[in-house]
């Protein structure tokens, strides 16, 4: 399984903040926003990641993250000249995926909740199950219950005995939603995703829609949904208020409990991708509370 972070777009709802800098570079409390989706892929066990962004912004991500070797990963970069929809990520990322399953996460999506890593690994296992069979492993999306789902893509599902939840319908910003479950920007697909994405037709607004890609898996009967439980947080950073709320949320968790959320160095260490000595060195590089946190982790050991 490989991962793609789509960190493009112009983020006009954040103007003038985002007029000269990528939204995904902006801080969410003490970390750049892109750390949060990157940490999600890491929790899923994904070590090879492609970052897609605009010609203007991509060099900033390269300077921030490098080739990923400092955290035991392999990071690549790809320019998206024009934002033509989320599904375009699998057209741009075809060579990167090279016939392997792929996970797409949007660069401004943040998740926090108990057993999140377990849910991600289960999604990977579901999608990759087809690699040892004649049939495809399909796709996995997520559902998050919201009070007013009309502003989101909405998933309708049913219980299937012995298999869990099966998707029976998808709608994009429906006037009368058939469920209260919105689809966050986190998607797991089998090795057929690039072929499917290449065959999509632009929507009425001229974009290659992720909902249309999901509907192809739905038509095959291989689209599954996993629900985030009550109390799980899916944070939106689309406007100034939600960006501030996300930062306050992270600050509250970290300051109250004493551990850091989406600390990519810590996750790499706990995954066994870097040694305790490497973790300590990474901490010493930063003359901040973030660096001291890494040093304390290294001093305590696992």
Secondary structure as the mmCIF struct_conf table of DSSP 4:
data_model
#
loop_
_struct_conf.conf_type_id
_struct_conf.id
_struct_conf.beg_label_comp_id
_struct_conf.beg_label_asym_id
_struct_conf.beg_label_seq_id
_struct_conf.end_label_comp_id
_struct_conf.end_label_asym_id
_struct_conf.end_label_seq_id
STRN STRN1 UNK A 2 UNK A 6
BEND BEND1 UNK A 9 UNK A 9
HELX_RH_3T_P HELX_RH_3T_P1 UNK A 12 UNK A 14
TURN_TY1_P TURN_TY1_P1 UNK A 15 UNK A 18
BEND BEND2 UNK A 19 UNK A 21
HELX_RH_3T_P HELX_RH_3T_P2 UNK A 23 UNK A 25
BEND BEND3 UNK A 26 UNK A 26
STRN STRN2 UNK A 27 UNK A 28
TURN_TY1_P TURN_TY1_P2 UNK A 29 UNK A 30
STRN STRN3 UNK A 31 UNK A 32
TURN_TY1_P TURN_TY1_P3 UNK A 33 UNK A 33
HELX_RH_AL_P HELX_RH_AL_P1 UNK A 34 UNK A 43
TURN_TY1_P TURN_TY1_P4 UNK A 44 UNK A 45
STRN STRN4 UNK A 48 UNK A 53
TURN_TY1_P TURN_TY1_P5 UNK A 55 UNK A 57
HELX_RH_AL_P HELX_RH_AL_P2 UNK A 58 UNK A 65
TURN_TY1_P TURN_TY1_P6 UNK A 66 UNK A 67
BEND BEND4 UNK A 68 UNK A 68
HELX_RH_3T_P HELX_RH_3T_P3 UNK A 69 UNK A 71
TURN_TY1_P TURN_TY1_P7 UNK A 72 UNK A 72
STRN STRN5 UNK A 74 UNK A 79
BEND BEND5 UNK A 81 UNK A 82
HELX_RH_3T_P HELX_RH_3T_P4 UNK A 86 UNK A 88
HELX_RH_AL_P HELX_RH_AL_P3 UNK A 89 UNK A 92
TURN_TY1_P TURN_TY1_P8 UNK A 93 UNK A 93
HELX_RH_AL_P HELX_RH_AL_P4 UNK A 94 UNK A 97
TURN_TY1_P TURN_TY1_P9 UNK A 98 UNK A 99
BEND BEND6 UNK A 100 UNK A 100
STRN STRN6 UNK A 102 UNK A 106
TURN_TY1_P TURN_TY1_P10 UNK A 107 UNK A 108
STRN STRN7 UNK A 110 UNK A 112
TURN_TY1_P TURN_TY1_P11 UNK A 114 UNK A 115
HELX_RH_AL_P HELX_RH_AL_P5 UNK A 116 UNK A 128
HELX_RH_3T_P HELX_RH_3T_P5 UNK A 129 UNK A 132
BEND BEND7 UNK A 133 UNK A 135
STRN STRN8 UNK A 139 UNK A 145
BEND BEND8 UNK A 147 UNK A 147
HELX_RH_3T_P HELX_RH_3T_P6 UNK A 149 UNK A 151
BEND BEND9 UNK A 152 UNK A 152
STRN STRN9 UNK A 153 UNK A 160
TURN_TY1_P TURN_TY1_P12 UNK A 161 UNK A 163
STRN STRN10 UNK A 164 UNK A 172
BEND BEND10 UNK A 173 UNK A 173
BEND BEND11 UNK A 175 UNK A 176
BEND BEND12 UNK A 178 UNK A 180
STRN STRN11 UNK A 181 UNK A 182
BEND BEND13 UNK A 185 UNK A 185
STRN STRN12 UNK A 186 UNK A 189
TURN_TY1_P TURN_TY1_P13 UNK A 191 UNK A 192
HELX_RH_AL_P HELX_RH_AL_P6 UNK A 193 UNK A 198
TURN_TY1_P TURN_TY1_P14 UNK A 199 UNK A 199
TURN_TY1_P TURN_TY1_P15 UNK A 204 UNK A 205
BEND BEND14 UNK A 206 UNK A 206
HELX_RH_AL_P HELX_RH_AL_P7 UNK A 210 UNK A 220
TURN_TY1_P TURN_TY1_P16 UNK A 221 UNK A 221
STRN STRN13 UNK A 223 UNK A 227
HELX_LH_PP_P HELX_LH_PP_P1 UNK A 228 UNK A 229
TURN_TY1_P TURN_TY1_P17 UNK A 230 UNK A 231
STRN STRN14 UNK A 233 UNK A 235
BEND BEND15 UNK A 238 UNK A 239
HELX_RH_AL_P HELX_RH_AL_P8 UNK A 240 UNK A 257
BEND BEND16 UNK A 258 UNK A 259
TURN_TY1_P TURN_TY1_P18 UNK A 261 UNK A 262
HELX_RH_AL_P HELX_RH_AL_P9 UNK A 264 UNK A 270
TURN_TY1_P TURN_TY1_P19 UNK A 271 UNK A 272
BEND BEND17 UNK A 273 UNK A 274
HELX_RH_AL_P HELX_RH_AL_P10 UNK A 276 UNK A 285
BEND BEND18 UNK A 288 UNK A 288
HELX_RH_AL_P HELX_RH_AL_P11 UNK A 289 UNK A 300
#
